[in-house]
Structures are given as C-alpha cells and as structure tokens.
C-alpha cells in the first residue's frame, strides 16, 4: 500500500482542528500548516501529536504550494479545516492506495456542502468538486488569490465518495470571509478587467444572483438558497468596488 500524507492548512481553526485531524487518522503522516493562529489551534494540534509547521499567510494557493513539497510521502490528501473525510471516502482512498493506477496523478473529490446548518442540494453547489488526492511531485495550485485549482501534470480521475464540507460558523463570520474573498479577487480581476462600467456594478452582480437562485435552482434550497444567491451577487459587487478602490490607491 502506498503511504499517504494528509495536509491540513489552518488559521484560527480551534473549533475544527480535532475533528478534521480525527477524520484523516488513516494517513501515515498528518501535516498541519498553521498561519500563526492566535486561538490555540497551533497548541491543540501539537497536543494531538501531529506534525505542525508554521508560515505567515498570503493567500490559499501560496500557502498550499509551500506546504505540498514538505509532505514526506508521494501521495497527498489535502483537507481544509472545515472539511471531513467520511468513512466511505476513507475506505475508498485506502483501497485505491493498495493498487493505484499508474497513469493517474490526481483525483477529483466531490463535496457534500452545508450552509447555515442545512445541506445545500442546489444553488450551484450541487456538483461541487475539488482535486484533493494527488501525487506530490505532479501537482501545484494555480497562482490565484481565490478559488485556485490544482494543475496536474498527468491524468486526473474522480473518486466516487465525497468530502463533508461545512464552511459556516456564524453569518457574521461568513460575511467577513466573503469580504476577504472580494478583496483578494480584486487583485486577480484588476489584471484582466478593462474600464469599469455599470455592467460590472449592476449587471454582473444581478447575473450572479440570477444564476445561483434561478438557473441553478437555488429557490429549491429555501432561505438557504436565497441567502447564497444574494451573497454571490454581493461578493461580485464588492469585487469591482475594490478593483475601483485599488486603481485609485484607496484600498
């Protein structure tokens, strides 16, 4: 059986750290990559007996690309602190590593998303998947501030079972996170966006809401779907406001 390193990036994740570490207890090495947490995450991870390294946080892709080469084993399972490896997914990964396909260097993993205490069945989150199981030396993240994905040098397949994912702590915390995302996205979009017009401030935010709530059936998720649609539109609006501020050196 091929050995496995589980990488867990953290930043003030004390409320998640025990459960996420427990969910990857089948890995041969558990590597917590902490961005100088101040809530006790670092100390708790050490107490749990896993390997912990620390680095100042720039953005997600930068942090993960720094961590991946430090994995001891060829196969890496990267799990965010708000995710859990389900027993079914654990069994599938264990079976796969007993006899991996030689030409496959990475695997897409679906996610069972939850928001505001409810499972999200639609709202554009239904088919959410991410590359999380991969060969260390064949995969790196795109150099993007937000929603960067793995670039794999080789064949990519997909696992049947999914990660449990619950990014929600409180509504205020979630909105703080979305505002950070808008700030980071502004840096990426500034490079590829021409002159800002009402299209960016009105049409695109409305389209974000319409896509998630109507086209992707967010209305079937009730209040949760309405909230997701609204937040998607809000984040797009804030992204371009922050591009405008960035260009005026007022950010």
N, C-alpha and C positions, 0 to 999 in steps of 0.2 A: 504494500500500500504506500502511495506517495505521501510524504509528510506535508503538513499544512500550517501556514502562519495566518492567524486572524489579526487584522489590523483594525483598531477602533480609534478614530480621531475624537478628541473630546475638548470641550471648552465649557466649564461650569455645568457639568452633567451629573452632579451628585445624585439627582433623582433617578437617573437612568443607569448608572455605572454598574451596579451589582447585577441587575437583570440582564444587561447586554453581555457582560462577561460570562454569566452563567449559560447563556444561550450558545456560546461558542466554546464550551468546555471540552469539546471533542478535538479541538485543534492542538497540534503538537507545540505550537508557540502562540501565545497571546501577547500582542504588542499594542499597548495603549500609547497614542501620540497626543500628548496634552499640550494645550496652548496656554500654559501658566494659569490654570484655573484658580479662582480665589474662594471657591465654595467648599473645598475639601475633596474635590474629585481626585486630585493627584494623590493625596494621602490615602484615600479609600482604595484606589487601585493598587497602591503599594501593599496595603494591608491584605488585599485579596491574593497577593503572591504572583502577580503577572509582571512582565517587563514593561517599564514605563520610560518613555523618552519625552523630552520637552523642547518646544520651539515656539517662538513668537508667531502669532497667526497673521498671515497676509490675506489669503483667501483660500477657499477649499482645495482647488486644484493644485495650488502651490504646496500646501501642507501635505497632501496625499502623494504628490510626486517626490517630495523629500522623504516620505516615510517608506514608500514601496521598496526602494533598493536596500533598506535596512532589514527587510524580512530575512530570516535565517533560511527559510525553505523556498523551493521553486514555486509551489502553488500558494496563492494568496487569496484569502477571503476577506474582503473589506466590508465592514459593517458599521454604519453610523450609529451613534449612541441611542438614537430614537427608533432603531430597528431591532428586531429579534429574529433569530434563526429558529423556525418552528421545528418540532420533532420530525415532521415529514421531510423538510428540506435538509435537516441534519443527516437523515438516513440516506437521502439521495446523493448528497455530496460524499458521504463515506463510501457508498457503493461505487460511485464514479471514480474516486481516487484509488480504488483497488485495481482498476484496469482502465485508465484514461485513454481516450482516443488520441493517438499520436499527433494527428494533424490539427487538433483543436487547441487554441491557446487561450480562449476565454469563453465565458458563458453569460448570457443574459439571465437575469433573475427577476421575475415579476414581484410586485409588491401589493399586499393587502392593506390599502390605505384607510386610516381612521382620522376623523376630524371632529372636534367638539364632542367627543365621546360616542360618535356614531360611525359605523362603517360607511365608506363612500363607494357607491356602486356605479356612479356615472360621473358627470361634471368634468370629463376629460381625464379622470384619474383611473378609469376602469382598466385600461391596458398598460398602465404604468410599469415600465421595466427598466432595469439598470444593469450594466456589466459589473459584477461584484466578485465573481470567481474567475481567476486568471493566472497565467504564468507571469511571474515577476519580471523576467527579462524581455518580455514581448509586448508589454502594455504600459502606456502612460496616459495621463489625463490631458485633454486639450487645455491650452493656456487661456482659459476664460475665467472671469471672476465669479460667474453664477451659472449653474446648470451645465458644467463641463462634463463631458462624457469620455470614457476610455477610448483611446485609439489603439487598436490591436494590430500587431504585425503578424497576421495569420488568420486562420479560420475561426469564426465565432459561432457557437451553438447556443442552445437555450435549455434551461432546466425546467422541469415540469412543476415543481413546487415553488412556493412564494415566501418572501420575507414578510413578516408582520411589521407595519410601519405606522407610527403614531407621532407625528411631529407637533401635536398640540399639547401645550401645558395650560396656559390661560389665554384668553382672547387678547389681552394687552401684550403678553409676551409674543404671541404670534404676529401681531401688528408691528411690534418692534423689529422682529425678524424680517418682515416684508419690507419695512423701510430700509433696513440694511441691504437687502437684496436690490432694491431700487437704486441705492447709492452705488453699489458695485456694478450693476448693469449699466449705469450711466457711463462708466469708464469704457466698457466694451462698445456701447452703441455710439458714443461720441466719434469713434473712428470710422463708422460706416453709415452715419446719418448725415444727410445734406442739410439744407436750411430747414429750420423748424417752422412748421405751419400749423394751422388749425387741424389739419389731417392728423398730426401727431398728438395733439392735446384733446381732440374731441372724437374723431372717427376711430382711431386705433383703440382708445380705452373702451368706447362703446362696443366695438367689434370683439374685444376681449371678453366682455360680459356676455354678449350675444352668443359667441361661440361656445362658452362653457355652460351657460344656462339653458340655451335653446337647442343649438345644433348638437351638443354633446349630452343633451337630456339631463342637465343639472336640476331641472324642475322636479325630476323624479326622486331626487335626494332631499326634497322638502326644504326646510330652513337652512340645512347644511349646504345644499346645492346653491341656494340663493346667496348665501354668505360667500361661498367660494367664487361665484361669478362676480359678485361685487368687488371682492378683494382683487381678483385678476384685473378688472378694469382700473381699480385704484392704483395698483402697482405700475401698470403701463403709464398712466397719467403722471405718477411721481417720477418714473424713469426719465421722461422727457423734460419735466420741470428741472430735474437735477442735471440733465445734459445742458439745459439753458443756463443754469447757475454755474456749471463747470466752465462753460465757454466765457462767462463774464467774470471768472475768478472770484465767485462769491460762494462757492460750495463749502 
